Amino acid sequence: MQRKAYVPGVAVLLAAALTACTGSGDDGTTDDPRPGEVTASASTAQPGRYDTLPEACGSIDDDTLEALLPGLKQLPDAEQREEAYEGRATLTYDTDRKAGCRWKVESPTATDYLFVDFERVVSFSGAVSDDSKAQEVYGGKVAAADLPEPSPSTTEGEADGDSSANPSQSAAPSDSATSSASPKSPDSSGSSGSSDLSGPVTASSAPASLQPRTLDGLGDEAFLDDALGTSRQRTVTVVFRTSNVIVTVEYEEQPATTTDVPDSEEMQDKARNLAELLAEAFDE
């Protein structure tokens, strides 16, 4: 049995009939959508500002790396030193969505670790913008950090690490904060001389200006975390969001001896300076 031939004229008539049913009225305007119905143009959210990511291992210049990793220049072998400067890229299957790099350098006094991670957030919902999705992801990181509530007496300057906001408090923190948040001054033998290091450091034992906190003036939103482990390694983490990209800087130092404690203020300053350099690069 032969198939019926396709008749173009029938298709034209059907199209005309459908147009008559759904087309515009006599006044030239289109029919209003049904109640609760969203038009295609209204449901399309805006894409994020960034559609690519920088190469993570090449995002930090040598001078900055040397400031963060003092043992770099002390490495005797030229090939080993070159590899240490280059860092090691983290495994990723889409460098436009996720990119990271790690550095590890040992010195006679400590082992320093640096990790930089770039994450470009993409919303796969037409009703949610990339920026809104990135805000949601960033919020999850803030919740996971479990930042302490700021003290009612803490001023904005102190919370952001500005010691000039309350010089008396910054210059003379409590005894417990001094002994646990940073090492004591070295004695003539070069040892830190710290004897009150029996317990782990907590956020409440550090001066207000050094506690984990949100940061102003870094990207669209940012926070800093500072943790001292039981083996005296300190990890300072700075996370910031700029549009639909979330950047994480993780800076860790493990002293060579268990009697030394990495200086919190110094490590925080270095981590924040790096984060600010990365944020400026995104704005260029």
SERO-4910 file (N, C-alpha, C, O; in steps of 0.05 Angstrom, whole numbers):
BEGIN
 pado doro    nc1    nc2    nc3   cac1   cac2   cac3    cc1    cc2    cc3    oc1    oc2    oc3
  Met    A     17    -24      0      0      0      0     18     24      0     37     26     15
  Gln    A     11     43    -17     27     67    -19     20     86      4     -3     88     12
  Arg    A     42    100     14     38    120     35     24    145     22     28    151     -1
  Lys    A      9    159     39     -4    184     29     18    205     27     35    208     44
  Ala    A     16    219      5     36    240      1     32    263     19      9    270     26
  Tyr    A     54    276     28     52    300     45     44    324     28     57    329      7
  Val    A     22    338     36     11    360     20     19    386     34      8    392     56
  Pro    A     37    402     22     44    428     35     21    446     41     21    460     61
  Gly    A      1    445     24    -22    463     28    -36    458     54    -46    476     67
  Val    A    -39    432     61    -52    425     86    -37    437    110    -49    447    129
  Ala    A    -10    435    109      6    446    131      2    476    134      1    486    156
  Val    A      0    489    111     -4    518    112    -30    525    124    -32    544    140
  Leu    A    -51    510    117    -78    515    129    -78    510    159    -90    526    174
  Leu    A    -65    489    167    -63    483    196    -49    505    211    -57    514    232
  Ala    A    -27    515    199    -12    536    212    -28    562    214    -27    576    234
  Ala    A    -44    567    193    -60    591    194    -82    589    215    -89    609    228
  Ala    A    -93    564    218   -114    560    238   -103    564    266   -116    577    283
  Leu    A    -79    554    271    -67    557    297    -61    586    303    -64    596    326
  Thr    A    -52    601    283    -46    629    286    -71    645    293    -70    663    309
  Ala    A    -93    637    280   -118    651    286   -127    647    314   -138    665    326
  Cys    A   -121    623    325   -129    617    353   -112    631    373   -122    639    394
  Thr    A    -86    634    367    -68    644    388    -56    671    380    -39    681    395
  Gly    A    -63    682    358    -50    706    348    -59    731    363    -74    729    382
  Ser    A    -50    754    353    -56    779    365    -85    788    359    -97    778    339
  Gly    A    -95    806    375   -122    815    371   -123    837    350   -103    843    337
  Asp    A   -146    848    347   -149    869    327   -134    894    334   -127    909    316
  Asp    A   -127    898    360   -113    923    368    -83    920    364    -68    939    371
  Gly    A    -74    897    354    -45    894    348    -29    885    372     -5    882    369
  Thr    A    -42    879    394    -27    870    418    -30    840    421    -50    829    412
  Thr    A    -10    827    432    -11    798    436    -29    792    460    -33    808    478
  Asp    A    -39    767    460    -56    759    482    -40    759    508    -16    752    508
  Asp    A    -52    767    530    -39    766    556    -35    737    564    -51    720    558
  Pro    A    -12    731    579     -8    704    588    -29    697    609    -40    714    622
  Arg    A    -33    671    612    -52    662    632    -43    669    660    -19    673    664
  Pro    A    -61    671    679    -52    678    706    -32    657    716    -36    633    714
  Gly    A    -10    668    727     11    650    738     31    641    717     50    627    724
  Glu    A     25    648    692     43    639    670     65    659    667     60    683    665
  Val    A     91    650    665    114    668    662    123    667    633    127    645    621
  Thr    A    128    690    622    137    691    594    166    682    593    180    683    614
  Ala    A    175    675    569    203    665    566    223    686    573    244    681    585
  Ser    A    218    711    565    237    733    570    240    739    600    261    746    609
  Ala    A    217    736    615    218    743    643    232    721    659    242    726    681
  Ser    A    232    696    649    243    674    664    273    670    660    285    653    673
  Thr    A    285    685    642    313    683    636    329    701    654    328    725    652
  Ala    A    344    689    673    360    704    692    387    713    679    395    701    659
  Gln    A    399    733    690    423    743    679    447    725    684    449    713    706
  Pro    A    465    722    665    489    706    669    508    721    687    506    745    690
  Gly    A    528    707    699    548    720    715    567    736    699    568    734    675
  Arg    A    583    752    713    602    769    700    625    754    687    635    762    666
  Tyr    A    632    731    698    655    716    688    647    690    675    630    676    685
  Asp    A    658    684    652    653    659    638    677    642    636    676    620    624
  Thr    A    700    651    647    725    635    648    739    640    674    730    657    690
  Leu    A    760    625    679    776    628    703    805    631    696    814    621    675
  Pro    A    820    645    713    849    647    708    863    621    714    852    604    728
  Glu    A    887    618    704    903    595    710    914    597    738    930    616    744
  Ala    A    906    579    756    911    583    784    941    584    791    949    601    807
  Cys    A    957    566    780    985    565    787   1000    589    777   1022    595    786
  Gly    A    990    603    757   1003    627    747    991    652    757    997    674    747
  Ser    A    974    651    777    959    674    787    975    690    808    966    712    816
  Ile    A    997    679    818   1012    692    840   1041    696    830   1054    678    820
  Asp    A   1051    721    833   1078    727    824   1098    717    844   1092    710    867
  Asp    A   1123    716    835   1145    704    851   1149    719    878   1153    706    898
  Asp    A   1148    745    877   1152    760    902   1132    754    923   1138    751    947
  Thr    A   1107    751    915   1085    744    934   1089    716    945   1086    711    968
  Leu    A   1097    697    927   1102    670    936   1125    669    956   1123    654    976
  Glu    A   1146    685    952   1168    685    970   1161    696    997   1171    687   1018
  Ala    A   1142    715    998   1133    726   1023   1117    706   1039   1118    705   1063
  Leu    A   1101    690   1025   1084    670   1038   1099    644   1044   1093    631   1064
  Leu    A   1119    638   1028   1134    613   1031   1164    620   1033   1178    618   1013
  Pro    A   1173    627   1057   1201    637   1060   1222    616   1052   1244    624   1044
  Gly    A   1215    591   1053   1235    571   1046   1241    568   1016   1259    554   1009
  Leu    A   1226    582   1000   1230    580    971   1259    588    963   1272    573    949
  Lys    A   1267    611    972   1294    620    963   1316    604    976   1340    606    968
  Gln    A   1310    589    997   1330    573   1010   1335    546    998   1354    532   1005
  Leu    A   1318    538    979   1321    512    967   1347    511    951   1351    528    933
  Pro    A   1365    492    956   1391    492    943   1391    483    914   1407    492    898
  Asp    A   1373    465    908   1372    454    881   1356    471    862   1333    477    868
  Ala    A   1367    480    840   1353    498    821   1328    486    810   1307    499    807
  Glu    A   1330    460    802   1306    447    790   1284    444    811   1261    449    805
  Gln    A   1291    437    835   1271    434    856   1259    461    863   1235    463    868
  Arg    A   1275    482    862   1265    509    868   1245    518    846   1225    530    852
  Glu    A   1252    512    821   1234    519    799   1207    505    801   1186    517    797
  Glu    A   1207    479    808   1182    464    812   1166    476    835   1142    476    834
  Ala    A   1180    484    856   1167    495    880   1152    521    873   1130    526    883
  Tyr    A   1165    538    856   1152    563    848   1128    557    831   1107    571    833
  Glu    A   1129    537    814   1107    531    795   1082    521    810   1060    526    801
  Gly    A   1086    507    832   1063    496    846   1052    471    831   1063    463    811
  Arg    A   1031    460    842   1019    436    831    989    440    827    975    445    847
  Ala    A    980    439    803    952    444    797    934    421    808    942    398    807
  Thr    A    911    428    819    893    408    829    878    396    806    874    408    784
  Leu    A    869    371    810    855    357    789    828    369    784    812    373    802
  Thr    A    822    375    759    796    386    751    789    377    723    807    372    706
  Tyr    A    763    374    718    754    365    692    743    388    674    736    384    651
  Asp    A    742    412    686    732    435    671    745    460    683    736    470    703
  Thr    A    767    469    670    782    491    681    767    517    679    776    537    691
  Asp    A    746    518    664    729    542    664    709    543    687    697    564    691
  Arg    A    707    521    701    688    520    724    703    517    750    693    526    771
  Lys    A    727    505    750    741    499    775    771    498    769    780    484    751
  Ala    A    787    513    784    816    513    781    829    518    807    820    535    823
  Gly    A    851    504    813    865    508    838    894    501    836    903    488    816
  Cys    A    910    509    856    938    503    856    948    501    885    939    515    902
  Arg    A    968    483    889    979    479    916   1009    483    915   1023    476    896
  Trp    A   1020    495    937   1048    498    941   1056    487    969   1040    490    988
  Lys    A   1079    474    971   1089    464    996   1119    469    996   1133    459    979
  Val    A   1129    483   1017   1157    489   1018   1167    485   1047   1155    496   1066
  Glu    A   1188    470   1050   1199    465   1077   1223    483   1081   1238    490   1062
  Ser    A   1227    492   1106   1250    507   1114   1259    497   1141   1245    481   1153
  Pro    A   1282    505   1151   1292    495   1177   1273    501   1200   1272    486   1220
  Thr    A   1257    522   1198   1240    529   1220   1211    521   1218   1196    518   1238
  Ala    A   1201    516   1193   1173    509   1189   1168    498   1161   1185    501   1143
  Thr    A   1145    486   1158   1135    478   1131   1111    495   1125   1092    495   1141
  Asp    A   1111    508   1102   1089    525   1095   1074    513   1072   1085    502   1053
  Tyr    A   1047    516   1073   1029    506   1052   1012    529   1042   1004    546   1058
  Leu    A   1007    529   1017    989    550   1005    971    536    985    980    520    968
  Phe    A    945    543    986    926    532    968    908    554    958    897    569    974
  Val    A    905    556    932    887    576    919    867    562    902    875    544    886
  Asp    A    842    568    905    820    555    891    802    575    879    793    594    892
  Phe    A    795    572    853    776    589    839    752    571    831    755    550    819
  Glu    A    728    580    837    704    566    830    684    585    816    675    604    828
  Arg    A    678    579    792    658    595    777    631    581    779    627    559    769
  Val    A    612    595    791    586    583    796    568    589    773    566    612    763
  Val    A    554    569    764    535    571    741    508    561    751    506    539    761
  Ser    A    488    577    747    460    568    753    448    555    728    449    566    706
  Phe    A    437    532    732    424    518    710    394    522    710    379    508    696
  Ser    A    385    541    727    357    548    728    353    575    714    367    594    720
  Gly    A    334    575    695    329    600    681    318    622    699    318    645    692
  Ala    A    308    615    723    296    634    741    316    644    762    309    662    777
  Val    A    340    633    763    360    640    783    386    649    768    396    634    752
  Ser    A    395    673    775    419    683    762    444    669    773    444    657    794
  Asp    A    466    671    758    491    660    767    500    673    793    511    659    811
  Asp    A    496    699    795    504    713    819    489    703    844    500    699    865
  Ser    A    463    699    840    446    690    862    454    662    871    455    656    895
  Lys    A    461    645    851    470    618    858    497    619    872    502    604    891
  Ala    A    515    637    864    540    640    877    537    650    905    552    642    923
  Gln    A    518    668    910    512    677    937    504    654    955    511    652    978
  Glu    A    488    636    943    479    613    958    503    594    965    505    585    988
  Val    A    520    590    946    544    573    951    562    586    972    572    572    990
  Tyr    A    566    612    969    583    626    988    571    624   1017    585    621   1036
  Gly    A    544    628   1018    531    626   1044    536    599   1057    538    597   1082
  Gly    A    537    577   1041    543    551   1052    571    550   1064    575    536   1084
  Lys    A    590    563   1051    617    564   1062    619    579   1088    634    572   1106
  Val    A    604    601   1089    603    616   1114    591    599   1137    602    599   1159
  Ala    A    570    585   1131    557    568   1151    576    546   1160    578    540   1184
  Ala    A    591    535   1141    610    513   1148    633    524   1165    643    509   1182
  Ala    A    641    549   1161    662    561   1177    654    566   1206    671    567   1224
  Asp    A    628    568   1210    617    572   1238    631    595   1252    643    592   1273
  Leu    A    631    619   1239    644    642   1250    631    650   1277    607    648   1280
  Pro    A    647    659   1296    636    667   1322    620    693   1319    626    709   1302
  Glu    A    600    696   1336    585    721   1336    604    744   1346    618    740   1365
  Pro    A    603    767   1332    620    789   1341    612    799   1368    588    800   1374
  Ser    A    631    807   1384    625    818   1410    610    844   1408    617    860   1390
  Pro    A    590    850   1425    576    875   1423    594    899   1426    588    921   1415
  Ser    A    616    896   1441    635    918   1445    655    921   1423    671    940   1423
  Thr    A    655    902   1404    675    903   1382    666    923   1361    644    923   1351
  Thr    A    684    942   1355    678    962   1335    683    951   1307    695    930   1305
  Glu    A    673    965   1287    677    956   1260    706    954   1252    715    936   1238
  Gly    A    722    974   1262    750    974   1256    765    950   1268    782    939   1254
  Glu    A    757    942   1293    770    920   1305    763    894   1291    779    877   1286
  Ala    A    737    891   1283    728    867   1270    742    863   1243    745    841   1234
  Asp    A    750    885   1231    763    883   1205    793    884   1207    808    887   1188
  Gly    A    803    880   1232    832    878   1236    846    905   1238    871    905   1236
  Asp    A    832    927   1244    845    953   1246    850    958   1275    832    964   1290
  Ser    A    875    956   1284    882    959   1312    880    987   1321    879    992   1345
  Ser    A    878   1007   1303    877   1034   1311    849   1041   1321    846   1063   1334
  Ala    A    829   1024   1317    802   1030   1327    802   1031   1357    786   1046   1368
  Asn    A    817   1015   1370    818   1014   1399    847   1008   1408    852    985   1414
  Pro    A    864   1027   1408    893   1022   1412    898   1008   1439    916    991   1440
  Ser    A    883   1016   1460    889   1004   1486    884    974   1486    899    959   1498
  Gln    A    862    966   1473    856    937   1473    875    922   1456    883    900   1463
  Ser    A    883    934   1433    901    920   1415    929    918   1426    943    898   1423
  Ala    A    937    939   1440    964    939   1451    967    921   1475    989    911   1481
  Ala    A    945    917   1490    947    901   1514    925    881   1516    907    885   1533
  Pro    A    925    860   1500    904    840   1501    907    824   1527    927    827   1541
  Ser    A    887    808   1533    887    793   1558    910    773   1558    921    766   1537
  Asp    A    917    764   1582    939    745   1585    934    719   1569    951    708   1557
  Ser    A    908    710   1571    902    685   1557    904    688   1527    912    670   1514
  Ala    A    896    711   1517    897    716   1488    926    717   1479    933    707   1458
  Thr    A    943    730   1496    971    733   1488    985    706   1487   1001    701   1469
  Ser    A    980    689   1507    994    664   1509    985    644   1489   1000    626   1482
  Ser    A    959    646   1480    949    625   1462    946    633   1433    947    616   1416
  Ala    A    943    659   1428    939    668   1400    965    672   1385    965    669   1361
  Ser    A    986    677   1399   1012    682   1386   1034    674   1404   1031    674   1429
  Pro    A   1058    667   1393   1080    659   1410   1091    682   1426   1089    705   1418
  Lys    A   1104    676   1448   1117    697   1464   1143    705   1451   1154    692   1433
  Ser    A   1153    728   1459   1177    739   1447   1200    720   1451   1202    708   1473
  Pro    A   1217    716   1431   1239    698   1434   1259    708   1455   1263    732   1458
  Asp    A   1272    689   1469   1292    696   1488   1319    697   1475   1321    694   1450
  Ser    A   1340    701   1490   1367    704   1479   1376    679   1464   1394    681   1448
  Ser    A   1365    656   1471   1373    631   1458   1360    627   1431   1367    608   1416
  Gly    A   1340    644   1424   1326    642   1399   1301    625   1401   1286    623   1382
  Ser    A   1295    614   1425   1271    599   1429   1248    617   1435   1252    639   1445
  Ser    A   1224    608   1428   1200    625   1434   1195    628   1463   1183    648   1472
  Gly    A   1204    609   1479   1202    611   1508   1174    608   1518   1168    613   1541
  Ser    A   1156    599   1501   1128    596   1509   1124    571   1526   1132    549   1518
  Ser    A   1112    575   1549   1107    552   1567   1078    547   1572   1071    526   1583
  Asp    A   1061    566   1564   1032    563   1569   1018    555   1543   1002    570   1533
  Leu    A   1025    531   1533   1014    522   1508   1002    494   1511   1005    477   1494
  Ser    A    989    490   1534    979    463   1540    953    456   1525    947    432   1522
  Gly    A    938    476   1516    912    470   1504    910    483   1477    925    502   1471
  Pro    A    891    474   1460    888    486   1434    877    514   1435    862    521   1454
  Val    A    883    530   1416    874    557   1415    845    557   1404    839    543   1385
  Thr    A    828    573   1417    801    576   1407    797    605   1398    813    622   1405
  Ala    A    775    610   1383    771    637   1373    767    657   1396    776    679   1394
  Ser    A    754    648   1417    749    666   1439    774    675   1454    773    695   1468
  Ser    A    796    659   1452    820    666   1466    837    686   1451    856    696   1463
  Ala    A    831    692   1426    846    711   1411    835    739   1413    811    741   1419
  Pro    A    851    759   1409    840    787   1409    818    789   1388    817    775   1368
  Ala    A    799    807   1393    776    810   1376    785    816   1347    772    807   1328
  Ser    A    807    831   1343    815    838   1317    827    815   1301    830    817   1277
  Leu    A    832    792   1314    844    769   1301    825    745   1300    832    724   1289
  Gln    A    802    748   1311    783    726   1311    772    721   1283    771    740   1266
  Pro    A    762    697   1277    748    692   1251    725    712   1248    711    718   1267
  Arg    A    722    723   1224    703    745   1221    697    750   1191    711    740   1173
  Thr    A    676    765   1186    671    774   1159    689    798   1153    698    812   1171
  Leu    A    695    803   1127    713    824   1119    699    844   1101    682    836   1085
  Asp    A    706    869   1104    695    890   1086    716    897   1065    740    895   1070
  Gly    A    706    906   1042    724    916   1021    739    895   1006    758    902    992
  Leu    A    730    871   1007    743    849    992    721    835    975    705    820    986
  Gly    A    722    839    949    701    828    932    674    838    939    671    860    951
  Asp    A    654    823    933    626    830    940    620    822    969    604    835    982
  Glu    A    633    801    979    630    793   1007    653    774   1013    663    760    995
  Ala    A    662    773   1038    685    757   1045    685    751   1074    672    764   1091
  Phe    A    700    730   1081    705    724   1110    732    712   1113    745    702   1094
  Leu    A    742    712   1138    768    701   1145    764    681   1168    750    687   1188
  Asp    A    777    659   1166    777    639   1188    806    634   1196    824    635   1180
  Asp    A    810    628   1222    837    624   1233    835    601   1253    820    603   1273
  Ala    A    849    579   1248    848    556   1266    876    546   1273    893    544   1256
  Leu    A    880    540   1299    905    530   1308    901    501   1317    885    496   1336
  Gly    A    914    482   1304    911    454   1311    926    445   1336    942    461   1347
  Thr    A    922    421   1344    934    411   1368    964    407   1365    979    407   1385
  Ser    A    974    404   1340   1003    401   1336   1015    428   1328   1037    429   1317
  Arg    A   1001    450   1335   1011    477   1332   1012    487   1303   1025    507   1297
  Gln    A    999    473   1285    998    483   1257    975    503   1256    953    498   1266
  Arg    A    980    525   1243    959    546   1240    950    547   1212    966    546   1193
  Thr    A    923    548   1208    912    550   1181    894    575   1180    875    578   1195
  Val    A    901    594   1162    885    618   1158    872    615   1130    885    611   1110
  Thr    A    846    618   1130    830    616   1105    816    642   1100    802    652   1117
  Val    A    818    652   1075    803    675   1067    787    667   1042    797    656   1023
  Val    A    761    672   1044    743    665   1022    728    691   1014    717    705   1031
  Phe    A    727    696    988    712    719    979    697    713    953    705    695    938
  Arg    A    675    727    949    660    724    924    661    750    908    657    771    919
  Thr    A    665    747    883    663    769    864    645    760    842    653    744    825
  Ser    A    621    772    840    601    763    821    596    733    824    588    724    845
  Asn    A    600    718    803    594    689    803    619    672    807    619    648    801
  Val    A    641    684    818    665    669    823    671    670    853    670    691    866
  Ile    A    678    647    865    685    645    893    715    637    895    723    617    883
  Val    A    730    653    909    759    649    912    766    641    940    756    653    959
  Thr    A    782    619    943    790    610    969    821    611    971    835    600    954
  Val    A    831    624    992    860    624    998    864    610   1024    853    618   1045
  Glu    A    879    589   1024    884    573   1048    915    573   1053    930    563   1037
  Tyr    A    923    585   1076    951    588   1082    956    574   1109    944    581   1129
  Glu    A    975    555   1109    980    539   1133   1010    538   1138   1027    537   1120
  Glu    A   1016    538   1164   1044    536   1172   1047    516   1195   1032    517   1215
  Gln    A   1065    497   1192   1071    477   1212   1100    482   1222   1119    478   1208
  Pro    A   1102    491   1247   1129    496   1258   1146    470   1260   1135    448   1262
  Ala    A   1172    473   1259   1190    450   1260   1190    438   1288   1196    415   1292
  Thr    A   1185    455   1308   1184    446   1336   1157    451   1348   1143    469   1340
  Thr    A   1149    434   1367   1122    436   1379   1120    459   1399   1098    464   1409
  Thr    A   1142    472   1406   1141    494   1425   1135    521   1411   1129    541   1424
  Asp    A   1138    522   1384   1133    546   1369   1104    547   1360   1092    526   1354
  Val    A   1093    571   1358   1066    575   1348   1067    597   1326   1077    618   1331
  Pro    A   1057    591   1302   1057    611   1281   1041    636   1290   1020    634   1303
  Asp    A   1051    659   1282   1039    684   1290   1013    689   1274   1013    689   1250
  Ser    A    991    692   1289    965    695   1276    963    720   1260    954    720   1237
  Glu    A    971    743   1271    969    768   1257    985    768   1231    975    778   1210
  Glu    A   1009    758   1232   1026    758   1209   1014    740   1187   1014    748   1163
  Met    A   1004    717   1194    993    699   1174    967    710   1162    962    708   1138
  Gln    A    951    723   1179    926    735   1169    932    758   1149    919    760   1129
  Asp    A    952    774   1156    959    796   1138    968    785   1111    961    796   1090
  Lys    A    985    764   1111    995    753   1086    972    741   1069    971    745   1045
  Ala    A    954    727   1083    932    714   1068    913    736   1057    903    733   1034
  Arg    A    908    756   1072    890    778   1063    903    793   1040    889    800   1020
  Asn    A    928    798   1042    942    813   1020    940    797    994    936    808    973
  Leu    A    944    771    996    942    754    972    913    755    961    909    758    937
  Ala    A    894    753    978    866    754    970    859    780    956    845    780    936
  Glu    A    870    802    966    865    828    954    878    830    926    866    841    908
  Leu    A    902    818    923    915    818    897    898    802    877    895    810    854
  Leu    A    888    780    885    871    763    868    845    778    860    836    776    838
  Ala    A    833    791    880    809    806    874    813    828    854    797    833    836
  Glu    A    836    842    857    843    863    838    847    853    810    839    866    790
  Ala    A    858    829    808    862    816    782    836    811    768    833    813    744
  Phe    A    816    803    783    789    798    772    776    824    762    760    823    744
  Asp    A    783    846    775    770    871    768    783    884    743    772    903    732
  Glu    A    806    874    735    820    886    712    806    880    686    816    889    665
***
